[in-house]
Amino acid sequence: MRAAVGIFLRIAFRFYYRRVYVRDEALVPAEGPLLLVANHPNSLVDPALLIHILRRPVHFGARHRLFETPLGPILTALGVIPIVRLQDDPRSMRRNLDSIEVYANFLEQGRATAIFPEGLSQDSLQLAPVKNGAARIALRAEAGRDFRLGLHVVPVGLQFEPRRRFRGEAFVRFGQPLSVTDLATLHRERPRDALRELSGRIGKALTGLTVHVESIDRAWLVDRLSEVYFRRALGTGLLGTGRSGLHGELRYRMAVCLNYFSGTDSEVVDQVERSLRRYDRLLKAAGVGSRLVEEPAYLLPGILAPVQAVIEIVVGFLPAVAGLVTGGVPYLLTRHMARYLASRNRHMPSLSIIHILIGALAFPLAYVAEILLVWRLLGTRAAGVFAILLVPAGLFALWFVRRVRKLAVHVSGRLASWLRLDEVARVRQAQRELLVLMDRVRARYLGEVFGIRPVG
């Protein structure tokens, strides 16, 4: 069953996500006791994504009420550990002692386990307070072997850009294993202090691997600055990052950088915020959409832009229609069914996994039916060609629809900006000043943290 689930998830994730980026997977040991501690931004997608990535079986924890559903036997067969949360049933919290024992037994057997120490699924730009469950499990397992077990506690940062979008991107960042054996003496003398110390280490590690801001009031600043700086980052690049996955990586780096200066020199963050607010005020006064000046349009300059837009639409229209006809039905069916089931369950964080599971069934069934129909009408050769082009046509149609929307925004925006040249000029000047300021902040951050000085 585990092998079947793994194959199913690999197929589903390869189709649902445009790409999954994994950093420092080598930090995960291939054998021996392992406890993964991860943030929890996307409900059931999070454990499914780790199952998809990791090459060794992992035992996860799950809300005990899931075992009362039709999924219960499957979860039990996969070795999932039931966990009782305080908000679910305060009277049954003692059952968590049994869960900790199950975790500890798995670890003493040298198996891999995982837990989400936030205790809830949420995609806020601020990590929820880390609960003590993960630390209890690690200390219980090590104490059972007199702190000679050799347990690896590996933090994992998960990020989705955007969280609920077909053909989006997922990021998985593994951190350095956390030390547990050095807490042996403290655990024997003051176990509560050892528990707090290890929980603190887990929380600190996760904040460094996730898109996390120390002050939730400035969460908007991370998103807005990432949008403004995106085109600049396309040209200059990010340290250790290529063009692919740049938006998600930029958002993560922006949060890390702002957290650094919030703690060392808050005036830097205040200055950037003032410059951004001024730029946004001028942008609003000019009546120009932010996408026009911040997004790369890949359009020719001046009057050539509408000509290019018309050529792209004419050339891509027929292939896009073919993709919409063949892929539109399963795409819409998947989206509407996922939203309907999620609304019935009143559990919106599960929308993504429902979307993935329904799509993994709806698309193959629809494609097989379409191939059989072409085979009946046009013969074997036509059905073979149709089958080869089926998936690329659907993906092209999705890209084409998004491209047409972008063309409409940029072409109409350019035409409108020609009527307000002075206002747009002030917006451009404020944008340049903001980017220069952000370049200086970036250079200072690289110098102070990594010792990298700008050339020239």
C-alpha positions as a Markdown table, in Angstrom:
| # | Residue | x | y | z |
|---|---|---|---|---|
| 1 | Met | 0.0 | 0.0 | 0.0 |
| 2 | Arg | 2.8 | 2.4 | 0.8 |
| 3 | Ala | 4.5 | 1.7 | -2.5 |
| 4 | Ala | 1.2 | 2.3 | -4.3 |
| 5 | Val | 0.5 | 5.5 | -2.5 |
| 6 | Gly | 4.1 | 6.7 | -3.3 |
| 7 | Ile | 3.7 | 6.0 | -7.0 |
| 8 | Phe | 0.3 | 7.7 | -7.1 |
| 9 | Leu | 1.6 | 10.8 | -5.3 |
| 10 | Arg | 4.6 | 11.0 | -7.7 |
| 11 | Ile | 2.3 | 11.1 | -10.7 |
| 12 | Ala | -0.1 | 13.5 | -9.1 |
| 13 | Phe | 2.6 | 16.0 | -7.9 |
| 14 | Arg | 4.5 | 15.9 | -11.2 |
| 15 | Phe | 1.3 | 17.0 | -12.9 |
| 16 | Tyr | -0.2 | 19.3 | -10.3 |
| 17 | Tyr | 2.9 | 21.3 | -9.6 |
| 18 | Arg | 5.1 | 22.9 | -12.2 |
| 19 | Arg | 8.1 | 22.1 | -10.2 |
| 20 | Val | 9.1 | 21.0 | -6.7 |
| 21 | Tyr | 12.3 | 22.6 | -5.5 |
| 22 | Val | 14.3 | 20.7 | -2.8 |
| 23 | Arg | 17.3 | 22.2 | -1.0 |
| 24 | Asp | 19.8 | 20.3 | 1.1 |
| 25 | Glu | 18.2 | 16.9 | 0.9 |
| 26 | Ala | 21.6 | 15.4 | 1.7 |
| 27 | Leu | 21.1 | 16.5 | 5.3 |
| 28 | Val | 18.4 | 13.8 | 5.7 |
| 29 | Pro | 20.2 | 10.5 | 6.8 |
| 30 | Ala | 19.4 | 7.5 | 4.6 |
| 31 | Glu | 19.1 | 5.3 | 7.7 |
| 32 | Gly | 18.9 | 5.4 | 11.5 |
| 33 | Pro | 16.3 | 7.1 | 13.8 |
| 34 | Leu | 15.0 | 10.3 | 12.2 |
| 35 | Leu | 12.4 | 12.9 | 13.4 |
| 36 | Leu | 11.4 | 15.5 | 10.8 |
| 37 | Val | 9.9 | 18.6 | 12.2 |
| 38 | Ala | 8.1 | 20.8 | 9.6 |
| 39 | Asn | 5.9 | 23.8 | 9.4 |
| 40 | His | 2.3 | 23.1 | 8.2 |
| 41 | Pro | 1.1 | 25.6 | 5.6 |
| 42 | Asn | -1.0 | 23.3 | 3.3 |
| 43 | Ser | -2.8 | 20.6 | 5.4 |
| 44 | Leu | -2.7 | 17.1 | 4.0 |
| 45 | Val | -0.5 | 18.2 | 1.1 |
| 46 | Asp | 2.5 | 18.7 | 3.5 |
| 47 | Pro | 2.9 | 15.0 | 4.5 |
| 48 | Ala | 2.1 | 13.9 | 0.9 |
| 49 | Leu | 4.8 | 16.2 | -0.4 |
| 50 | Leu | 7.4 | 14.7 | 2.0 |
| 51 | Ile | 6.3 | 11.2 | 1.1 |
| 52 | His | 6.8 | 12.2 | -2.6 |
| 53 | Ile | 10.3 | 13.5 | -1.9 |
| 54 | Leu | 11.9 | 11.2 | 0.6 |
| 55 | Arg | 13.2 | 7.8 | -0.4 |
| 56 | Arg | 12.6 | 6.1 | 3.0 |
| 57 | Pro | 9.2 | 5.4 | 4.6 |
| 58 | Val | 8.1 | 8.0 | 7.1 |
| 59 | His | 5.6 | 7.6 | 9.9 |
| 60 | Phe | 3.5 | 10.8 | 10.3 |
| 61 | Gly | 1.1 | 11.9 | 13.0 |
| 62 | Ala | -2.5 | 12.8 | 12.2 |
| 63 | Arg | -5.6 | 14.1 | 14.0 |
| 64 | His | -7.2 | 11.2 | 15.8 |
| 65 | Arg | -10.6 | 12.1 | 14.2 |
| 66 | Leu | -9.3 | 11.2 | 10.8 |
| 67 | Phe | -9.1 | 7.6 | 12.0 |
| 68 | Glu | -12.9 | 7.7 | 12.5 |
| 69 | Thr | -13.5 | 8.4 | 8.8 |
| 70 | Pro | -13.2 | 5.9 | 5.8 |
| 71 | Leu | -9.5 | 6.9 | 5.6 |
| 72 | Gly | -9.0 | 5.2 | 9.0 |
| 73 | Pro | -8.0 | 1.7 | 7.8 |
| 74 | Ile | -5.7 | 3.2 | 5.2 |
| 75 | Leu | -4.0 | 5.5 | 7.7 |
| 76 | Thr | -3.5 | 2.6 | 10.1 |
| 77 | Ala | -2.0 | 0.4 | 7.3 |
| 78 | Leu | 0.4 | 3.2 | 6.4 |
| 79 | Gly | 1.6 | 3.5 | 10.0 |
| 80 | Val | 0.2 | 6.9 | 10.7 |
| 81 | Ile | 0.1 | 7.8 | 14.4 |
| 82 | Pro | -3.1 | 9.3 | 15.9 |
| 83 | Ile | -2.6 | 12.5 | 17.8 |
| 84 | Val | -5.1 | 14.3 | 20.0 |
| 85 | Arg | -5.0 | 18.1 | 19.9 |
| 86 | Leu | -6.2 | 20.2 | 22.8 |
| 87 | Gln | -8.6 | 22.1 | 20.6 |
| 88 | Asp | -10.1 | 18.8 | 19.4 |
| 89 | Asp | -10.7 | 17.0 | 22.7 |
| 90 | Pro | -9.3 | 18.5 | 25.9 |
| 91 | Arg | -10.6 | 15.4 | 27.9 |
| 92 | Ser | -8.5 | 13.0 | 25.9 |
| 93 | Met | -5.1 | 14.6 | 26.1 |
| 94 | Arg | -3.7 | 11.7 | 28.1 |
| 95 | Arg | -4.0 | 9.6 | 25.0 |
| 96 | Asn | -1.1 | 11.7 | 23.6 |
| 97 | Leu | 1.2 | 9.9 | 26.0 |
| 98 | Asp | 0.4 | 6.7 | 24.0 |
| 99 | Ser | 1.2 | 8.6 | 20.8 |
| 100 | Ile | 4.6 | 9.7 | 22.2 |
| 101 | Glu | 5.3 | 6.1 | 23.1 |
| 102 | Val | 4.5 | 5.0 | 19.6 |
| 103 | Tyr | 6.8 | 7.6 | 18.1 |
| 104 | Ala | 9.6 | 6.6 | 20.6 |
| 105 | Asn | 9.2 | 2.9 | 19.7 |
| 106 | Phe | 9.5 | 3.7 | 16.0 |
| 107 | Leu | 12.6 | 5.8 | 16.6 |
| 108 | Glu | 14.2 | 3.1 | 18.8 |
| 109 | Gln | 13.7 | 0.7 | 15.9 |
| 110 | Gly | 15.7 | 3.1 | 13.7 |
| 111 | Arg | 12.7 | 4.3 | 11.6 |
| 112 | Ala | 11.9 | 7.7 | 10.2 |
| 113 | Thr | 9.0 | 9.8 | 11.7 |
| 114 | Ala | 7.7 | 13.3 | 11.2 |
| 115 | Ile | 5.6 | 15.7 | 13.1 |
| 116 | Phe | 4.3 | 19.3 | 12.5 |
| 117 | Pro | 5.1 | 21.0 | 15.8 |
| 118 | Glu | 2.8 | 24.0 | 15.2 |
| 119 | Gly | -0.1 | 21.7 | 15.9 |
| 120 | Leu | -2.3 | 23.3 | 13.2 |
| 121 | Ser | -2.3 | 24.0 | 9.5 |
| 122 | Gln | -2.0 | 27.7 | 8.6 |
| 123 | Asp | -0.3 | 29.7 | 5.8 |
| 124 | Ser | 0.3 | 32.9 | 7.7 |
| 125 | Leu | 3.6 | 34.7 | 7.2 |
| 126 | Gln | 4.3 | 34.1 | 10.8 |
| 127 | Leu | 5.1 | 30.7 | 12.2 |
| 128 | Ala | 2.7 | 29.6 | 14.9 |
| 129 | Pro | 4.2 | 29.0 | 18.4 |
| 130 | Val | 5.9 | 25.6 | 18.4 |
| 131 | Lys | 4.3 | 23.2 | 20.8 |
| 132 | Asn | 6.3 | 20.7 | 23.0 |
| 133 | Gly | 5.2 | 17.5 | 21.3 |
| 134 | Ala | 8.2 | 17.2 | 19.0 |
| 135 | Ala | 10.7 | 17.9 | 21.9 |
| 136 | Arg | 8.9 | 15.4 | 24.1 |
| 137 | Ile | 9.2 | 12.7 | 21.5 |
| 138 | Ala | 12.9 | 13.3 | 20.9 |
| 139 | Leu | 13.8 | 13.4 | 24.5 |
| 140 | Arg | 11.7 | 10.4 | 25.4 |
| 141 | Ala | 13.3 | 8.3 | 22.6 |
| 142 | Glu | 16.9 | 9.4 | 23.6 |
| 143 | Ala | 16.2 | 8.9 | 27.3 |
| 144 | Gly | 15.0 | 5.4 | 26.6 |
| 145 | Arg | 18.5 | 4.6 | 25.3 |
| 146 | Asp | 20.4 | 6.7 | 27.8 |
| 147 | Phe | 21.0 | 9.4 | 25.1 |
| 148 | Arg | 22.9 | 7.0 | 22.9 |
| 149 | Leu | 20.2 | 6.4 | 20.3 |
| 150 | Gly | 21.8 | 8.8 | 17.7 |
| 151 | Leu | 18.6 | 10.5 | 16.9 |
| 152 | His | 18.6 | 13.0 | 14.0 |
| 153 | Val | 16.1 | 15.8 | 14.4 |
| 154 | Val | 15.9 | 17.5 | 11.0 |
| 155 | Pro | 13.9 | 20.8 | 10.6 |
| 156 | Val | 12.0 | 21.2 | 7.3 |
| 157 | Gly | 10.6 | 24.4 | 5.8 |
| 158 | Leu | 7.7 | 24.1 | 3.3 |
| 159 | Gln | 6.5 | 26.8 | 1.0 |
| 160 | Phe | 3.9 | 26.9 | -1.8 |
| 161 | Glu | 3.7 | 29.6 | -4.4 |
| 162 | Pro | 0.8 | 30.1 | -4.6 |
| 163 | Arg | -0.7 | 27.7 | -2.2 |
| 164 | Arg | -3.9 | 26.8 | -4.1 |
| 165 | Arg | -3.0 | 27.1 | -7.7 |
| 166 | Phe | -2.7 | 24.4 | -10.4 |
| 167 | Arg | 0.8 | 24.4 | -11.9 |
| 168 | Gly | 2.2 | 26.4 | -9.0 |
| 169 | Glu | 5.5 | 25.7 | -7.3 |
| 170 | Ala | 6.5 | 24.0 | -4.1 |
| 171 | Phe | 9.7 | 24.6 | -2.0 |
| 172 | Val | 11.2 | 22.1 | 0.5 |
| 173 | Arg | 14.2 | 23.3 | 2.6 |
| 174 | Phe | 16.0 | 20.9 | 4.9 |
| 175 | Gly | 18.0 | 22.4 | 7.8 |
| 176 | Gln | 21.0 | 21.2 | 9.8 |
| 177 | Pro | 20.1 | 18.4 | 12.3 |
| 178 | Leu | 19.5 | 19.6 | 15.8 |
| 179 | Ser | 21.5 | 18.4 | 18.7 |
| 180 | Val | 19.7 | 16.3 | 21.4 |
| 181 | Thr | 22.4 | 14.4 | 23.1 |
| 182 | Asp | 23.9 | 17.5 | 24.7 |
| 183 | Leu | 20.7 | 17.9 | 26.7 |
| 184 | Ala | 21.3 | 14.6 | 28.6 |
| 185 | Thr | 22.4 | 16.2 | 31.9 |
| 186 | Leu | 19.9 | 18.9 | 31.8 |
| 187 | His | 17.1 | 16.4 | 31.1 |
| 188 | Arg | 18.1 | 14.3 | 34.1 |
| 189 | Glu | 18.3 | 17.3 | 36.4 |
| 190 | Arg | 15.6 | 19.7 | 35.0 |
| 191 | Pro | 13.5 | 17.9 | 32.4 |
| 192 | Arg | 11.2 | 20.9 | 31.9 |
| 193 | Asp | 14.1 | 23.1 | 31.1 |
| 194 | Ala | 15.4 | 20.5 | 28.6 |
| 195 | Leu | 12.0 | 20.4 | 27.0 |
| 196 | Arg | 11.8 | 24.2 | 26.6 |
| 197 | Glu | 15.4 | 24.3 | 25.3 |
| 198 | Leu | 14.8 | 21.8 | 22.5 |
| 199 | Ser | 11.4 | 23.3 | 21.6 |
| 200 | Gly | 13.2 | 26.7 | 21.3 |
| 201 | Arg | 15.8 | 25.2 | 19.0 |
| 202 | Ile | 13.1 | 23.7 | 16.8 |
| 203 | Gly | 11.2 | 27.0 | 16.6 |
| 204 | Lys | 14.4 | 28.9 | 15.8 |
| 205 | Ala | 15.3 | 26.4 | 13.1 |
| 206 | Leu | 11.9 | 26.5 | 11.4 |
| 207 | Thr | 11.8 | 30.3 | 11.4 |
| 208 | Gly | 15.0 | 30.3 | 9.4 |
| 209 | Leu | 13.6 | 27.8 | 6.8 |
| 210 | Thr | 10.2 | 29.3 | 6.2 |
| 211 | Val | 8.6 | 32.5 | 5.0 |
| 212 | His | 8.3 | 34.0 | 8.5 |
| 213 | Val | 8.2 | 37.6 | 9.7 |
| 214 | Glu | 8.8 | 38.5 | 13.3 |
| 215 | Ser | 6.0 | 41.2 | 13.3 |
| 216 | Ile | 2.8 | 40.1 | 11.5 |
| 217 | Asp | 2.0 | 43.8 | 11.0 |
| 218 | Arg | 4.8 | 43.8 | 8.4 |
| 219 | Ala | 3.8 | 40.7 | 6.6 |
| 220 | Trp | 2.4 | 42.8 | 3.7 |
| 221 | Leu | 5.8 | 44.4 | 3.4 |
| 222 | Val | 7.4 | 41.1 | 2.4 |
| 223 | Asp | 4.8 | 40.4 | -0.3 |
| 224 | Arg | 4.8 | 43.9 | -1.7 |
| 225 | Leu | 8.6 | 44.3 | -1.8 |
| 226 | Ser | 8.9 | 40.9 | -3.4 |
| 227 | Glu | 6.6 | 42.1 | -6.2 |
| 228 | Val | 8.5 | 45.4 | -6.7 |
| 229 | Tyr | 11.9 | 43.7 | -6.7 |
| 230 | Phe | 11.0 | 40.8 | -8.9 |
| 231 | Arg | 12.2 | 42.3 | -12.2 |
| 232 | Arg | 15.4 | 43.5 | -10.6 |
| 233 | Ala | 16.1 | 40.0 | -9.2 |
| 234 | Leu | 15.5 | 38.6 | -12.7 |
| 235 | Gly | 18.4 | 40.7 | -13.9 |
| 236 | Thr | 20.8 | 40.4 | -11.0 |
| 237 | Gly | 19.8 | 36.9 | -9.6 |
| 238 | Leu | 19.8 | 35.7 | -6.0 |
| 239 | Leu | 22.7 | 34.2 | -4.2 |
| 240 | Gly | 22.7 | 30.5 | -5.2 |
| 241 | Thr | 19.4 | 30.7 | -7.1 |
| 242 | Gly | 18.7 | 30.5 | -10.8 |
| 243 | Arg | 15.7 | 32.0 | -12.7 |
| 244 | Ser | 13.5 | 29.0 | -12.0 |
| 245 | Gly | 11.5 | 29.4 | -8.8 |
| 246 | Leu | 12.8 | 32.9 | -8.4 |
| 247 | His | 9.5 | 34.4 | -7.1 |
| 248 | Gly | 9.2 | 31.9 | -4.2 |
| 249 | Glu | 12.8 | 32.1 | -3.3 |
| 250 | Leu | 12.8 | 35.9 | -3.4 |
| 251 | Arg | 9.8 | 36.0 | -1.0 |
| 252 | Tyr | 11.7 | 33.7 | 1.4 |
| 253 | Arg | 14.9 | 35.7 | 1.2 |
| 254 | Met | 13.0 | 39.0 | 1.6 |
| 255 | Ala | 11.5 | 37.8 | 4.9 |
| 256 | Val | 14.9 | 36.6 | 6.2 |
| 257 | Cys | 16.5 | 40.0 | 5.3 |
| 258 | Leu | 13.7 | 42.1 | 6.9 |
| 259 | Asn | 13.9 | 39.9 | 10.1 |
| 260 | Tyr | 17.6 | 40.5 | 10.2 |
| 261 | Phe | 17.4 | 44.3 | 10.0 |
| 262 | Ser | 14.3 | 44.4 | 12.3 |
| 263 | Gly | 16.7 | 43.0 | 15.0 |
| 264 | Thr | 19.8 | 44.9 | 14.1 |
| 265 | Asp | 18.8 | 48.2 | 12.6 |
| 266 | Ser | 15.0 | 48.8 | 12.5 |
| 267 | Glu | 15.5 | 52.3 | 10.9 |
| 268 | Val | 16.5 | 50.5 | 7.6 |
| 269 | Val | 13.1 | 48.7 | 7.5 |
| 270 | Asp | 11.3 | 52.0 | 8.3 |
| 271 | Gln | 13.2 | 53.7 | 5.5 |
| 272 | Val | 12.3 | 51.0 | 3.0 |
| 273 | Glu | 8.6 | 51.1 | 4.2 |
| 274 | Arg | 8.4 | 54.9 | 3.8 |
| 275 | Ser | 9.9 | 54.7 | 0.3 |
| 276 | Leu | 7.5 | 51.9 | -0.7 |
| 277 | Arg | 4.4 | 53.8 | 0.6 |
| 278 | Arg | 5.4 | 56.9 | -1.4 |
| 279 | Tyr | 5.8 | 54.8 | -4.5 |
| 280 | Asp | 2.4 | 53.1 | -4.0 |
| 281 | Arg | 0.7 | 56.5 | -3.4 |
| 282 | Leu | 2.1 | 57.8 | -6.7 |
| 283 | Leu | 1.1 | 54.6 | -8.4 |
| 284 | Lys | -2.5 | 55.0 | -7.2 |
| 285 | Ala | -2.6 | 58.7 | -8.2 |
| 286 | Ala | -1.4 | 57.9 | -11.7 |
| 287 | Gly | -4.1 | 55.3 | -12.1 |
| 288 | Val | -1.7 | 52.8 | -13.4 |
| 289 | Gly | -1.7 | 49.1 | -12.4 |
| 290 | Ser | 1.3 | 47.9 | -10.5 |
| 291 | Arg | 1.7 | 44.9 | -12.9 |
| 292 | Leu | 2.5 | 47.3 | -15.7 |
| 293 | Val | 5.7 | 48.6 | -14.1 |
| 294 | Glu | 6.6 | 45.6 | -12.0 |
| 295 | Glu | 6.0 | 42.5 | -14.0 |
| 296 | Pro | 8.2 | 41.5 | -17.0 |
| 297 | Ala | 5.8 | 41.6 | -20.0 |
| 298 | Tyr | 8.3 | 40.3 | -22.6 |
| 299 | Leu | 6.8 | 42.8 | -25.1 |
| 300 | Leu | 8.5 | 45.0 | -27.8 |
| 301 | Pro | 8.7 | 48.7 | -27.0 |
| 302 | Gly | 6.2 | 51.4 | -28.1 |
| 303 | Ile | 3.6 | 50.8 | -30.8 |
| 304 | Leu | 5.2 | 47.4 | -31.6 |
| 305 | Ala | 3.7 | 45.9 | -28.4 |
| 306 | Pro | 0.1 | 45.8 | -29.7 |
| 307 | Val | 1.3 | 44.3 | -32.9 |
| 308 | Gln | 3.2 | 41.6 | -31.0 |
| 309 | Ala | 0.2 | 40.9 | -28.9 |
| 310 | Val | -2.0 | 40.4 | -31.9 |
| 311 | Ile | 0.5 | 38.0 | -33.5 |
| 312 | Glu | 0.8 | 35.9 | -30.4 |
| 313 | Ile | -2.9 | 35.6 | -30.0 |
| 314 | Val | -3.5 | 34.7 | -33.7 |
| 315 | Val | -0.7 | 32.1 | -33.7 |
| 316 | Gly | -1.6 | 30.5 | -30.4 |
| 317 | Phe | -5.4 | 30.6 | -30.8 |
| 318 | Leu | -6.1 | 27.3 | -32.5 |
| 319 | Pro | -3.6 | 25.2 | -30.4 |
| 320 | Ala | -5.1 | 26.8 | -27.3 |
| 321 | Val | -8.6 | 26.0 | -28.3 |
| 322 | Ala | -7.6 | 22.4 | -28.9 |
| 323 | Gly | -6.1 | 22.2 | -25.4 |
| 324 | Leu | -9.2 | 23.9 | -23.9 |
| 325 | Val | -11.5 | 21.4 | -25.6 |
| 326 | Thr | -9.6 | 18.3 | -24.5 |
| 327 | Gly | -8.5 | 19.5 | -21.1 |
| 328 | Gly | -11.2 | 22.0 | -20.1 |
| 329 | Val | -13.8 | 19.4 | -19.0 |
| 330 | Pro | -11.5 | 17.5 | -16.5 |
| 331 | Tyr | -10.0 | 20.8 | -15.4 |
| 332 | Leu | -13.3 | 22.5 | -14.5 |
| 333 | Leu | -14.7 | 19.2 | -13.1 |
| 334 | Thr | -11.7 | 18.9 | -10.8 |
| 335 | Arg | -11.9 | 22.5 | -9.6 |
| 336 | His | -15.6 | 22.5 | -8.9 |
| 337 | Met | -15.6 | 19.1 | -7.3 |
| 338 | Ala | -12.7 | 20.1 | -5.0 |
| 339 | Arg | -14.4 | 23.3 | -3.9 |
| 340 | Tyr | -17.7 | 21.5 | -3.4 |
| 341 | Leu | -16.2 | 18.8 | -1.2 |
| 342 | Ala | -14.1 | 21.2 | 0.7 |
| 343 | Ser | -17.0 | 23.5 | 1.5 |
| 344 | Arg | -19.1 | 20.5 | 2.6 |
| 345 | Asn | -16.4 | 19.5 | 5.0 |
| 346 | Arg | -15.9 | 23.1 | 6.2 |
| 347 | His | -12.1 | 22.5 | 6.0 |
| 348 | Met | -10.7 | 24.8 | 3.4 |
| 349 | Pro | -7.0 | 23.9 | 4.1 |
| 350 | Ser | -7.7 | 20.5 | 2.7 |
| 351 | Leu | -8.8 | 22.0 | -0.7 |
| 352 | Ser | -5.4 | 21.5 | -2.3 |
| 353 | Ile | -5.1 | 17.8 | -1.5 |
| 354 | Ile | -8.7 | 17.2 | -2.6 |
| 355 | His | -7.9 | 19.1 | -5.8 |
| 356 | Ile | -4.8 | 16.9 | -6.4 |
| 357 | Leu | -6.6 | 13.6 | -5.7 |
| 358 | Ile | -9.6 | 14.4 | -7.8 |
| 359 | Gly | -7.4 | 15.7 | -10.7 |
| 360 | Ala | -5.3 | 12.5 | -10.5 |
| 361 | Leu | -8.4 | 10.5 | -11.2 |
| 362 | Ala | -10.4 | 12.9 | -13.5 |
| 363 | Phe | -7.7 | 13.8 | -16.0 |
| 364 | Pro | -6.6 | 10.2 | -16.8 |
| 365 | Leu | -10.2 | 9.0 | -17.1 |
| 366 | Ala | -11.1 | 11.9 | -19.4 |
| 367 | Tyr | -8.0 | 11.5 | -21.5 |
| 368 | Val | -8.5 | 7.8 | -21.9 |
| 369 | Ala | -12.1 | 8.4 | -23.0 |
| 370 | Glu | -11.0 | 11.1 | -25.5 |
| 371 | Ile | -8.3 | 8.8 | -27.0 |
| 372 | Leu | -10.8 | 6.0 | -27.4 |
| 373 | Leu | -13.3 | 8.3 | -29.1 |
| 374 | Val | -10.6 | 9.5 | -31.6 |
| 375 | Trp | -9.6 | 5.9 | -32.1 |
| 376 | Arg | -13.2 | 4.9 | -32.9 |
| 377 | Leu | -13.7 | 7.8 | -35.3 |
| 378 | Leu | -10.2 | 8.3 | -37.0 |
| 379 | Gly | -8.3 | 5.1 | -36.4 |
| 380 | Thr | -5.1 | 4.0 | -34.6 |
| 381 | Arg | -2.6 | 6.4 | -36.1 |
| 382 | Ala | -4.7 | 9.5 | -35.4 |
| 383 | Ala | -5.3 | 8.2 | -31.8 |
| 384 | Gly | -1.6 | 7.8 | -31.3 |
| 385 | Val | -0.8 | 11.3 | -32.4 |
| 386 | Phe | -3.7 | 12.7 | -30.4 |
| 387 | Ala | -2.5 | 10.9 | -27.2 |
| 388 | Ile | 1.1 | 12.3 | -27.7 |
| 389 | Leu | -0.3 | 15.9 | -28.0 |
| 390 | Leu | -3.0 | 15.6 | -25.4 |
| 391 | Val | -1.1 | 16.7 | -22.3 |
| 392 | Pro | 1.1 | 19.4 | -24.0 |
| 393 | Ala | -2.0 | 20.9 | -25.6 |
| 394 | Gly | -3.7 | 21.2 | -22.2 |
| 395 | Leu | -0.7 | 22.8 | -20.6 |
| 396 | Phe | -0.3 | 25.2 | -23.5 |
| 397 | Ala | -3.9 | 26.2 | -23.2 |
| 398 | Leu | -3.4 | 27.0 | -19.6 |
| 399 | Trp | -0.3 | 29.1 | -20.3 |
| 400 | Phe | -2.1 | 30.8 | -23.2 |
| 401 | Val | -5.0 | 32.0 | -21.1 |
| 402 | Arg | -2.6 | 33.5 | -18.5 |
| 403 | Arg | -0.5 | 35.0 | -21.3 |
| 404 | Val | -3.5 | 36.7 | -22.9 |
| 405 | Arg | -4.5 | 38.2 | -19.5 |
| 406 | Lys | -1.0 | 39.6 | -19.1 |
| 407 | Leu | -1.0 | 41.0 | -22.6 |
| 408 | Ala | -4.3 | 42.7 | -21.9 |
| 409 | Val | -3.0 | 44.3 | -18.7 |
| 410 | His | 0.3 | 45.5 | -20.3 |
| 411 | Val | -1.0 | 46.7 | -23.7 |
| 412 | Ser | -4.0 | 48.5 | -22.2 |
| 413 | Gly | -1.8 | 49.9 | -19.4 |
| 414 | Arg | 0.7 | 51.2 | -22.0 |
| 415 | Leu | -2.0 | 52.9 | -24.0 |
| 416 | Ala | -3.5 | 54.5 | -20.9 |
| 417 | Ser | -0.1 | 55.6 | -19.6 |
| 418 | Trp | 0.5 | 57.6 | -22.8 |
| 419 | Leu | -2.3 | 59.9 | -21.7 |
| 420 | Arg | -0.6 | 60.5 | -18.3 |
| 421 | Leu | 3.1 | 60.8 | -19.1 |
| 422 | Asp | 3.9 | 63.2 | -16.2 |
| 423 | Glu | 2.3 | 61.0 | -13.6 |
| 424 | Val | 3.9 | 57.8 | -14.9 |
| 425 | Ala | 7.3 | 59.5 | -15.0 |
| 426 | Arg | 7.0 | 60.3 | -11.3 |
| 427 | Val | 6.0 | 56.7 | -10.6 |
| 428 | Arg | 9.1 | 55.5 | -12.6 |
| 429 | Gln | 11.3 | 57.8 | -10.6 |
| 430 | Ala | 9.9 | 56.7 | -7.3 |
| 431 | Gln | 10.3 | 53.1 | -8.4 |
| 432 | Arg | 14.0 | 53.7 | -9.3 |
| 433 | Glu | 14.7 | 55.3 | -6.0 |
| 434 | Leu | 13.1 | 52.4 | -4.1 |
| 435 | Leu | 15.1 | 49.9 | -6.1 |
| 436 | Val | 18.3 | 51.7 | -5.4 |
| 437 | Leu | 17.5 | 51.7 | -1.7 |
| 438 | Met | 16.7 | 48.0 | -1.8 |
| 439 | Asp | 20.0 | 47.3 | -3.7 |
| 440 | Arg | 21.9 | 49.1 | -0.9 |
| 441 | Val | 20.0 | 47.1 | 1.8 |
| 442 | Arg | 20.7 | 43.9 | -0.1 |
| 443 | Ala | 24.4 | 44.7 | -0.4 |
| 444 | Arg | 24.7 | 45.6 | 3.3 |
| 445 | Tyr | 22.9 | 42.3 | 4.2 |
| 446 | Leu | 25.2 | 40.2 | 2.0 |
| 447 | Gly | 28.2 | 42.0 | 3.5 |
| 448 | Glu | 27.2 | 41.7 | 7.2 |
| 449 | Val | 25.8 | 38.1 | 7.0 |
| 450 | Phe | 27.9 | 36.4 | 4.3 |
| 451 | Gly | 30.9 | 38.7 | 4.1 |
| 452 | Ile | 30.2 | 39.3 | 0.4 |
| 453 | Arg | 31.2 | 42.8 | -0.8 |
| 454 | Pro | 29.9 | 44.3 | -4.0 |
| 455 | Val | 32.3 | 44.6 | -6.9 |
| 456 | Gly | 33.0 | 48.1 | -8.3 |
